[in-house]
Amino acid sequence: MSGVSDKSGARGLGADEQLVLAGLLRLLVRLDGKFSDEEQEALEELASDFGEKSFWQLMDEAGRRLPDEAAIRACAGSIGNVEARELIYGLVLNIARADCIQGREQTLLDFLRETWKLDEAGQAYR
């Protein structure tokens, strides 16, 4: 697809993995009660890298298929591919770091690290 670089690697994720990524990103930006300009800019950069139309369609699909935090967490727990876990965590962390990481956002990051057995840097324990 012209104009799409996929520097993030997100397009290489499987469909279920992409859905989890989108669900986690939707959750992340809601957790602190505000969608900051910095978060918006970081998401727009990811969308541009992924392919904007596809990215926003995926975000809408995640909203329909993963309607609440419990559904998002359950779906995230089903991701078995270690490389996908590391990539998704890194992408979510980058959006969280776009502005100050708030308490509930940190709780989500901690959940992912614990569930996916990742270290502080987002690498799987080997």
Contacts in CASP RR format, 6 or more apart in sequence:
PFRMAT RR
TARGET T0000
AUTHOR 0000-0000-0000
METHOD contacts of the structure
MODEL  1
MSGVSDKSGARGLGADEQLVLAGLLRLLVRLDGKFSDEEQEALEELASDF
GEKSFWQLMDEAGRRLPDEAAIRACAGSIGNVEARELIYGLVLNIARADC
IQGREQTLLDFLRETWKLDEAGQAYR
1 51 0 8 1.000
3 51 0 8 1.000
4 11 0 8 1.000
4 49 0 8 1.000
4 50 0 8 1.000
4 51 0 8 1.000
5 49 0 8 1.000
6 12 0 8 1.000
6 49 0 8 1.000
6 50 0 8 1.000
7 49 0 8 1.000
8 46 0 8 1.000
8 49 0 8 1.000
8 50 0 8 1.000
8 87 0 8 1.000
8 91 0 8 1.000
9 49 0 8 1.000
9 87 0 8 1.000
10 18 0 8 1.000
10 21 0 8 1.000
10 46 0 8 1.000
10 49 0 8 1.000
10 50 0 8 1.000
10 87 0 8 1.000
10 91 0 8 1.000
11 50 0 8 1.000
11 51 0 8 1.000
11 54 0 8 1.000
13 21 0 8 1.000
13 84 0 8 1.000
13 87 0 8 1.000
13 88 0 8 1.000
14 84 0 8 1.000
16 75 0 8 1.000
16 78 0 8 1.000
16 79 0 8 1.000
17 79 0 8 1.000
17 81 0 8 1.000
17 84 0 8 1.000
17 88 0 8 1.000
18 58 0 8 1.000
19 58 0 8 1.000
19 61 0 8 1.000
19 62 0 8 1.000
19 65 0 8 1.000
19 66 0 8 1.000
19 75 0 8 1.000
20 66 0 8 1.000
20 72 0 8 1.000
20 75 0 8 1.000
20 76 0 8 1.000
20 78 0 8 1.000
20 79 0 8 1.000
20 88 0 8 1.000
21 88 0 8 1.000
21 91 0 8 1.000
21 92 0 8 1.000
22 55 0 8 1.000
22 58 0 8 1.000
22 59 0 8 1.000
22 61 0 8 1.000
22 62 0 8 1.000
22 63 0 8 1.000
23 59 0 8 1.000
23 62 0 8 1.000
23 63 0 8 1.000
23 66 0 8 1.000
23 72 0 8 1.000
23 75 0 8 1.000
24 72 0 8 1.000
24 76 0 8 1.000
24 88 0 8 1.000
24 92 0 8 1.000
24 108 0 8 1.000
24 112 0 8 1.000
25 43 0 8 1.000
25 46 0 8 1.000
25 59 0 8 1.000
25 62 0 8 1.000
25 91 0 8 1.000
25 92 0 8 1.000
25 95 0 8 1.000
26 59 0 8 1.000
26 62 0 8 1.000
26 63 0 8 1.000
26 66 0 8 1.000
26 72 0 8 1.000
27 69 0 8 1.000
27 72 0 8 1.000
27 108 0 8 1.000
28 39 0 8 1.000
28 92 0 8 1.000
28 95 0 8 1.000
28 96 0 8 1.000
28 105 0 8 1.000
28 108 0 8 1.000
29 35 0 8 1.000
29 39 0 8 1.000
29 43 0 8 1.000
29 95 0 8 1.000
31 102 0 8 1.000
31 103 0 8 1.000
31 104 0 8 1.000
31 105 0 8 1.000
31 107 0 8 1.000
31 108 0 8 1.000
32 102 0 8 1.000
32 103 0 8 1.000
32 104 0 8 1.000
32 105 0 8 1.000
36 98 0 8 1.000
36 99 0 8 1.000
38 98 0 8 1.000
38 99 0 8 1.000
39 95 0 8 1.000
39 98 0 8 1.000
39 99 0 8 1.000
41 98 0 8 1.000
42 94 0 8 1.000
42 95 0 8 1.000
42 98 0 8 1.000
43 95 0 8 1.000
46 55 0 8 1.000
46 91 0 8 1.000
46 94 0 8 1.000
46 95 0 8 1.000
47 55 0 8 1.000
47 56 0 8 1.000
50 58 0 8 1.000
62 72 0 8 1.000
65 71 0 8 1.000
66 72 0 8 1.000
66 75 0 8 1.000
73 111 0 8 1.000
73 115 0 8 1.000
76 88 0 8 1.000
76 111 0 8 1.000
76 112 0 8 1.000
76 115 0 8 1.000
76 116 0 8 1.000
77 115 0 8 1.000
77 116 0 8 1.000
79 85 0 8 1.000
79 88 0 8 1.000
79 116 0 8 1.000
82 124 0 8 1.000
85 112 0 8 1.000
85 116 0 8 1.000
85 118 0 8 1.000
85 124 0 8 1.000
86 118 0 8 1.000
86 122 0 8 1.000
86 123 0 8 1.000
86 124 0 8 1.000
88 112 0 8 1.000
89 109 0 8 1.000
89 112 0 8 1.000
89 113 0 8 1.000
89 116 0 8 1.000
89 118 0 8 1.000
89 122 0 8 1.000
90 122 0 8 1.000
92 108 0 8 1.000
92 109 0 8 1.000
92 112 0 8 1.000
93 109 0 8 1.000
93 122 0 8 1.000
96 105 0 8 1.000
96 109 0 8 1.000
101 109 0 8 1.000
112 118 0 8 1.000
113 119 0 8 1.000
113 120 0 8 1.000
113 122 0 8 1.000
116 124 0 8 1.000
117 124 0 8 1.000
117 125 0 8 1.000
118 124 0 8 1.000
118 125 0 8 1.000
119 125 0 8 1.000
END
